[in-house]
Amino acid sequence: MSEKRYKKLRTAGDLQGLMEGHYRQVKLFHFGKPLAWVTSGAPVEILRAMDILPVYPENYGALCGARGAGAELCQAVEARGYSQDLCAYAKESLAAMVDAKSAPLGGLPKPDLLVCCSNICGTVLKWYEAVARHYGTPLFLLDTPYIHEDDGKAPEHALHYVMDQLQDMISWLEQHTRRKLRPDRLRRSAELAAETTRLWREIRDLCQARPSPLNAPDLFVNMAPVVVLRGTREAVDFYTKLKAEVQERVAQGVGAIPQEKYRLLWDNIAIWPKLYRFYSQFVDYGACFVVDTYTGGWAMKMDGGDPLEAIARVYTEVFLNQSLRFRADRMAEMIHDFGVDGFVMHSNRSCKPYSLGQYDIKRIVSQRTGVPGLMIEADHCDVRAYAEEPIRTRIQAFMETLQAAGS
């Protein structure tokens, strides 16, 4: 099934223009602003408040993967001695850094600053150290303690530890940019980020409707602004418009796919090079991915009050910085809330933190909910790890199981 069989959102053009504008600014019009490479879990609200332009190499890696350039870039950097087992996002970024001409968009501009946070994975630490050595760029590492508590709440000592580092980060940014952080601008940036994530959370919740107004590719593609433009008015305006369109679909009973029969949950990062081709195999059975754990990682609630405290809590309590029990609990809740019939877990060669423990989570969730799960082995960008026929066979068997259960 091709991309054309999905009901295209009217806001697709707005999204394309928004993202193209972002990368134009990054490539051509960032002069006069410091440019910072940041990890996807970094507290970007502080950078926005200081008029520092953030760019996300992970988002750029997803772009490379979606354009089919992932495997070639990975091979290029492996030829320089990097391991094949490294994250494809890291390898794509490093390959584009050393040979920009071979990369989509000609790679990313040289950063003035590097801001790396440990809350999502450990690979980013060495990845950003390699970038810092290559460019001679100052690097700030923000360490967020792992949350062992099953309720997902950071203990007070962990919260204070992160807040102290945020103060250090602000001093570091002020030193390197000669810009002062204004409290009013930080509060405004945090408010815009909170509004953006609220809208994204509400859009995702609308998929509890039957039929679901959105499918996995819609969720994966439309998450881009909440990542790269969080804390901006542009992101708020886009999600306001998207929410109105999704609400319209719900009111009219318009589903994302023809004749929804089965409702599925997705766990882990999207398979970007196969975004439509992979998920179409489920659509052929009338199955729609109505919810996922990945795009929900940016649907965090940012409370009011002290912006620094809110930022510290949000970025310490992200989904991948949580215990396996918490992740299993959250998946079980989504299965209940969204009326899910089955779940699919992407055992992602690139993303070890996301993938380790999935078999335990799968067992816990199935035992608790009675809902069957399927494990797919692939990679979020490198098609060398994607075995077409075995994956098709496993999907067929899984969907036949769901059909038998419903007959």
N, C-alpha and C positions, 0 to 999 in steps of 0.2 A: 504494500500500500504506500502511496506517495504522500508527500506533505499536503497535496491538494485535497485529499479526502478529509482533512481536518477542517472544521469550521473556523475560518480565519477571523481573528478579532479585528474590529475596525481600528483599534488603537495600535495595531501592528506598525502602521506608518509612523505614528508618534514615537513609538519605541525605537524604531530604526533611526529616526532623525535625532532623538535624544542621545543615543549611543554614538552615532557618527559625530555629533557635535562634541561629545566628551573626548573622543580620540583626536579630533581635529585640534581641540584646545591643548591636549597633551602634546601633540606632535608639532604644532605650528604656532600656537598663540599663548604658550605658557610663560613667555619671557616677561620678566618683571615680577613674577611670582616664584618663590622657591618650589621646586618639584620634588616630591617625596615618593619613593616606592614604599608601599605598605603591604603588610599581610592582611588577609581578608578579615581577621579578627582583631585588627588594631583599632584603638580608640580614635577614629577619624574625626570625631567632633572637635577635638582639641586642635587638630590641624586646620579644619575649616574655619574655626574661630580666629586663627592667626593668619588667614588668607594664604595658606600653604596648599598647593594643588596636589592632591593624592592620586596616585595611579596604582593599580592592582595587577601585579604580574600574574596572579592566579586567574583573574578574569581574562587577561591577555592569553594565558595558556588555554582556557576554555575556547576562546575565539580561534586560536590556532587549530585546536582539535576539531571544532565544528567545520572549519574550512578544509579539513583533510590533510593538514600539514604536520600533524603531531608526530607520526612515525618517522618521517624524514628528519625532523628537527632532533628527535630523540637519538636517532642513529648518528647524526652529526656530532652531538656532544659525547656520545659513548665512544666515538672514535678518538676523542681527546682524553679518554681515560676514566670518564664517569661511569658508574655502575648502571647496568640495565635495570636494576631493582629500585633505583631512585624514582621519586614522584615525577610523572610526566610533565606536570606544570613546571617543576624546577628545571628539568632538562630542556624543555622548550624555551624557557626564559634565558637560561645560560647559553643555549645555542644561538638565540637571537641576539644576545649581548655580544658574542664574539664574531658573529657573521650576520649582521642586520640585513644585508641585501637578500639573503635567502629566506627571510621570515615575512609573514604577512604584515602589512603596514610598515615594513622596513624596521621592525622591532620597536622598542620603546626608547625614548630619549634618556640620556645619561641623567641619573638622579642627583639632586643636590644633597638629599638626606635619605637615610634608610631607617624605617621604623618597623620593628619585628616583634610580634607578640607570640608567646608560646602556647596560647590557649587552644589552638586547633591541632597543631602537630609539632613534632620536634625537628622535622626535616628543614623547616623554614630557618632554623637557627644557623645551620651550616650553609644553607643556600644563600642567605643574606650575608654571611661572612665572606663567601666566595665573591659575591657582587661587590662588597666593600673593598676587598683586596684588588679586584679588577679595576675599579674606578677610583680608588682612593677616597671613597665617600664616607663621611661620618655615619656610624651605625648606633642606634639605640635599641637595646633588648629589654622588653617588658616581660617579666616572669609572672605568670598567673598560677597559683597552686592548684593542683588537681582536687576536685571536689569528691571526697569519699562518701559524704553523707548521702543517703538514698533519697532524701527529700529535695536534693538539688540545690540547697541553700549554702552559700559560702559562710563559714564561721566568721565571727567578728575579727579574729586575729588575722585571717587571710584577707579580709576586706581592707583592714588598715595597712597591711603589707603592700597591697596593690595601690592603695591611695597614696602612700608615701612614694611609690615609684612614679605615679602620675605627676606628682609635684616635681620629682627629679626630671621627668620627661619635659615638663613645661620649662624648667630652667635650662635644660639642654637645648630645646628648640629656640628659646630666646637668645641664648648665647650664639648659636650658629646662624640665626636669621637676622639678629638685631631687631626683632619685633617683640613687642610686649603683648602678653595675653590680656585682653580686656574681659573682665567677668561678665559684662552684659552680652558680649558677643559669644562667649562660651555658653551662656544660658540659652541664647537664641539658637545656636547650633544644636544644642541638646534637645530643645523643643522641636525643631524641625526633624531631627532624627527620630524622636519619639512619635511624632505624627506620621512619618513615613512608615515606620515599623507597625504602627497601629493599623494603618490602611492596608498594608500587606497582610497582616494577620486577619483582618476582616475579609479580605478577598479570598484568602485560603479557606476561611470558615464557610463561605458561601458554597463551597463544593460539598457541603453536607446535603445539599439539595439533590433530589432525584428527578431527572438525570443531572449528573454533575455538569456545571457550565464549563469546566476546564479539565483538561487531561494533562498528563505529565509534561509533554513538550511545552504546553502553554505555561505551566508553572516554572519550568526550568528557564525558558527564554525571558519571561517577564520578571524574574528575580534580579536581573542585572542592575537596574537602577537602585534597588535597596542595598546593594553591595557597594557599587562604585560612586553613587551620588547621594548616599545617606548624609543627612544634615544639610540638604539644599532645598530651596523652594521648588526647583525643577522636578525633583523626585516626588514631592508632595503633590504637585499639580498633575503629574503623570498618573500616579496611583489613584487620585481622586477621579480622574476620567476613566481609568480602567475599572475601578469599582462600580461606577455607574453603568458601564456596559455589561459587566458580569451580573449585576443586580437585574438588569433588563432581561438577560438570558434566563435567569431564574424565574422571573415573573411570567415570562412567556413559555416556560417549560422547554427551552432550547438546550439540548445537551451538546457536549463537546464532540461526541462521536455518535454515529448512527446507532440507534437501538441498543442503548446500554443494558446489558444483562448482568454483568459482574463488576463489582467494585473492588479495586485493588489498592494496596499501599506499597510504596517504593522506599527502600532504604539504601542510602549511600549516594554518591555523586552520579550525575547523569553520564551516560555513555555518549559523549558529545559527537564523535564522528558518525555514529549510527542513530542520531537522535530520533528521526522519524521512521527510519527503516526498522529499527529494533522494536519500538513501541507499537508499530503497525501490526506486528505479529499477534499482539494481544487484542487490538481493535478488531481483527478479523474474527475473533470469538465473541465480540461484543463486550470486551473488558476495558474498563476505563480506570486509570490511576487517579483516584480522587484526592489522595493525600500522600505526603512523603515526609521523611525526616530531614531531607537536605535543605529544601527551600525554607523550612520552618526554622532553620538555624538563624535566620535574619528576621524572624517575627518576634524578637524579644521585646518584653515590656520594659520601657525605661521610665521609672517613676519620677515624680517631681522632687522638689526639695533641692538639696545641694547637688549641682550637676556632677561634680567630681565623684561624689559617693555613688550616684546613680550609674555613672560610666564604669566605675570600678566594679560594681555588682554585676552589671550587664555583661561585661567582657570576661569576668571570672566564671560566670555561670552558664556559658555557652554550652550547647548540646554535647559537643565532643570533649568537653572538659569534665564530663560527668561519669559516674559509675555505670557499670553494665546493668545493674539493677534499675537505676533511674531510667536508662535508655529503654529497657524492656517495659517498664511501667508506662513510659510515655507512648510507646508503640501500642500497647494494649489499650490505652485510653483513646488513641486515634482510631483503632479498629472499632471500638464501641461507638464513638461519637460520629464517625463517618459511615457506619454501616458497611464495613469492609468484609468481603468474602474470602480474600486470600492476600498474602503479601509476598513480595519479591525482594530479595536481598542481593545487592551487587557486591560480590567479593572482589574488591577493587585492588588489582595488583599495585597500583600507584599509591593508594591511601591506606597505609598500615593502621593508623589510629582508628579510622572508621571501620576497617574490616576485621581487625583482631577482635575476637569475642563474639562475632556474629552467629556462630553455630550455637553458642550458649544462649544468646538472645533469642534465636529462632526457636530453640527448644522451650524456653521459658514462656514465650509469647503464645506458641501453639498450645502448650499445656493449659495456660490460663484462659485462653479465648476459645479453644477448639477450632481455630482457623488455621488452615494449612499454609505452609510457606515454601518458597522455592529459592534455591541459591544459584546465582549465575556468576560465573567467573569471567572477568573481562578487565578492562582498564578504562579510565575516564577519557583518555586521549589517544593512547597508542593501540592502533588496530592490530598490531602483531600479537596482542594477547586476546584477540577476539576470534573464537572458533565458530564459524557460521553454522555448520551442520549440527554439532553437538548442542549448541544453544537452542537451535530451532527444535530439536528433538525433545529437549527438556521442557521447553515452553509448551509443546504439544501435549506431552504427558501430564503436565501440571493442569492445563486447561481442561483436559479430559477428566481429570480427578474432580475439578469443580463442577463440570457438567454432570458427572455421575452423582455427586452429592446433592445436586439440585433437582434431579429427576425423580 
